[in-house]
Amino acid sequence: MSTTHDHSSSSKSVPVQITEDEAALYDRQIRLWGLEAQQRMRNATILLVKLKGVATETIKNIVLAGIGKLIVVDGEDVADEDLGAGFFFRDEDVGKKRVDAAKARIESLNPLVVVETIPTASVLERDELDGLVQGVDLVCVTDWDRDGLIRVNEACRRFGKPFYAGGTYGLLGFIFCDLLTHDYIAPDRSGGQDAPKDVKLSAQYCPLHVALKHRWSGLTKRQTKELNPSIVFTILAIWEFESLHRGMLPDDVSHAQELLSVANRLLEEGGVNKQFITSMPSDLVETMAVTASHEFSPVCAVVGGMLAQDILKALTAREPPIANFFTFDGNTGSGSVCRMGMS
C-alpha cells in the first residue's frame, strides 16, 4: 500500500495507490476532492482528547470519511448525563471507562480506520504529552478548560502540529484552531474566463494565548455586530470563571453575578465598539450560569459536525478552514467566525 504523494506537475504523475475496498467505500469523496486528498486523510493519525458530545459527533464524521488512525484519550467513566449526547454509550455502560465503552462502536463505523484508546488523562502531562503529540498529525481537544487548551496548543506549536479545540456550554458552542502556516487550494473567484480554476493560498494562524489578547478596536458598529461579541465574550468569561474556580464550571444562579462581572471586564479589555455594546446582556449570562455545565445533543451535533468538517479541510488542504474562532448560538441557530490575533 503506497503512502507516497506525487507532487510533480507532469500530467503523467503516478496515481496514488489505494485498495479496491477503499476506492469503493470512498468513491463519492474521491470524486469530490480527488485521490490525493483522500490519501492525505488515510495517512493521517488524529489525537482526540475527551469523549463528550462534541467529540462523539466529530469522531463519527472523521472515521466515516476515512482517516488512517484515531487515538482517543479520556480518563473518565460514563455517567448518566453522558447518555444524552454520547451516542456511543448505552445504559449498561454507566460506570465503565468512556473509551472502553466506545471503542468497538467507533471501530464498527469504519473497519479500515485503526482506533487506539488511552484510558487516562495523565498522558497529557508535559513529557508524555510531547511524546503523544510528536506521533500524530493533528490534535483535537474537546470540552477542556482554557488553561489546558493553551498547554496542549503550546505542545503542538513545539512540534509543528495543527491544533483544534471545540466544545459546548449549554446552548453555546465554539471551535478554535491554530493551523500554524496553512497552505491550501481554493476556487479562484476573481472571475475571468482564462483564470485557473484553483488558486494556492496561505494563512498564518496564532496560538490560543495570543488570540485571547485580541483587541476589537477599529471595527465599525456593523462589523462588530456581525461577529456577535456577546456570545464570544460569554464563552471567554466561562473560561475565566473555570480558571478562577480550579476547573469548576458555573452551574447555579448564584454564579451569575460573578460571571457577569468577569464578562463585562473582558468586554472592556477587548476594546469592543461601545456604539454596539456597552455591557453584556445579563439575561444571557444568567442563563449560562445555570446551563453551562450541561450538554444539549443538537448543539453538540452542530459544533461536532463543523469541527469534523474543518479537520478534514485542514487535512486535505482544500478550501479555507476556520480562521480562527467560531462561535455558535443555539438560541438563534446562528454561527459566526471571528479572526482573533491573526494578521
Order of alpha helices (4+ residues) and beta strands (2+ residues): alpha-alpha-alpha-beta-alpha-beta-alpha-alpha-beta-alpha-beta-alpha-beta-beta-beta-beta-alpha-alpha-alpha-alpha-alpha-alpha-beta-beta
